[in-house]
Amino acid sequence: DGRAVAVKRLAAAADEKEKDFLTELGTAGHVRHPKVFSLLGCCVDRDLHLAFEFSTRGSVSANLHDESLS
């Protein structure tokens, strides 16, 4: 639909990649917090990717700890 998104590519050892992906997908899919960006979707074609709302406010950590961008 033309909106900007943030995409996270999960890079882990082959034996851990699927487990890590499913863990993060489950966690991100259930988190509801005003300072955490919503999970929009995922892709499992070749690599594993998670798509989140894009924000110019910085990382999730910076937002949770009210750290300003410098």
N, C-alpha and C positions, 0 to 999 in steps of 0.2 A: 504493500500500500504506500510505499515511498518513505516511510519513517526510518530514522536512523536506529540501528541496533548495535549492541555490543555482543561480539561472538567470542566465546571461550572454547579453545581447542584443548581437549584433554590429552596430555602427553604423558604416558606412563609406560612401564614395561608391559609387553603384550599380555602377560598373565595377570597383571593387576588392572589393566586399562578398563576392561568391562566392569569389574567390580567397583572401581572408583567412579566410573560414569554413572552406574545405577545408583550408587550411594548419593552422589551429588545431585542427580536428577530428582531423587526422592526428597532430599532435603530442600532444594531450591523450589520444587513444586509445591511445597507446603508452607513455606515461610511467608508470613504476612506482617510487614512492618513498614511504617511510612518512610524509613530511611534505607530500605533494601529494595532493590529494583526487581520487578516481576520477571519471572521466567516466561518467555513468549513461546519457546519451542525448542526442539532438539533435532539433530540430524545424525544418522548413523551410517551415512554413505562414505565408505573408505575410512575416514577418520571419525572421531566422536566429537560433536560440537553442541554447545548450549547457547541459545540466543536469549539475551536479556534486553530490557528497556535500556536505551542509551541515556546517559546523564553527563552533563558537563560539570557536575559537582564533584567528580573524582571517584575514587574507589569506594567499595562498600565499607571497608575499614575506616577510611577517612570520614565517611558520613556517619557511621555509628559512633565515632569518637569526637564528632564535631570539629575535625581538623580542617582548617581552611586551606584552600589552594594557594601556593605561593608562586 
